[in-house]
Amino acid sequence: MIERTSSPDGQMFLEPDIELNMFWTNLGETDQEIIELYHAHGESEQFHSEIKSDMAWKDSLQASSIPTSLCLS
């Protein structure tokens, strides 16, 4: 649960903004295993983004017609 009493720009709320994140799954894994899988997926996305930005692929690939999958193979 996340409780916010002000907006990012410093505006105070009359009532706190409460955010609750709940997830349902029908996978046969335990709660902890699902959480670990979720975090691993996020790390994978972050690494992929960092690779593209470090190699300046985003700009160069948009200028060319070479698919990203070919560059990463």
N, C-alpha and C positions, 0 to 999 in steps of 0.2 A: 504494500500500500504506500502511495506517495501522497503527502499532504503539502500543498503549496499555499502560502499566505500572501504571495505577491507574484506579479508577472515578471518576465525577464527584464523588462525595462524599469522595474522598481515600483510599479503601481500596486498599492496594497488592495487586497480583496476585502469586501465586506464580510464574506463568508469564505472559509478555506476551500480551495479546489482539491477534491480528493479523487485520486486515480487508483483504480484497482485492476490489476492484470491477472486474468484467470485463463487457463488453457485446458482443453480437454483433448484426449487422444485415445485411440483404440489400439495402440501398439501394445505388445506384450511385455514391454520393458518397465522397470521400476521408475518412480518419479525422478530419482537421482540420475539414472541413466539417460532419461529423456532430457533433463537439464544439461547434462554433459554433452549430448549430441547437439543440442541447440547452440551451446557455446562454441563447440568445434566448428559448426557451420559458419557462425559469425566470424571466427578467426580466419577461416578459409576465405571468406569474402574480403576481409581486410587485407590479407596477404596478396590476393589477386589484384586488388585496387592499388596496393603499394608497388607491386611489380610494374603495373601499367604506368603509374606516375613516375617511378624511378627511371624507367626506360624511355619515357616520353612517348609511349606507344599510342596513347589516346589521340594525340594530335597527328602523329604520322600515319596511323591506321585510318583516320577519317579522311586523310588526303589521298589514300590509296585504296585499292579495291581488294587488298589481301585480308582474308578473314582472320580474326584473332586466333582461332583454333589452329590454323596453319603456323602461325608465328610461335605458338606455345608448344608445338609438337617437336 
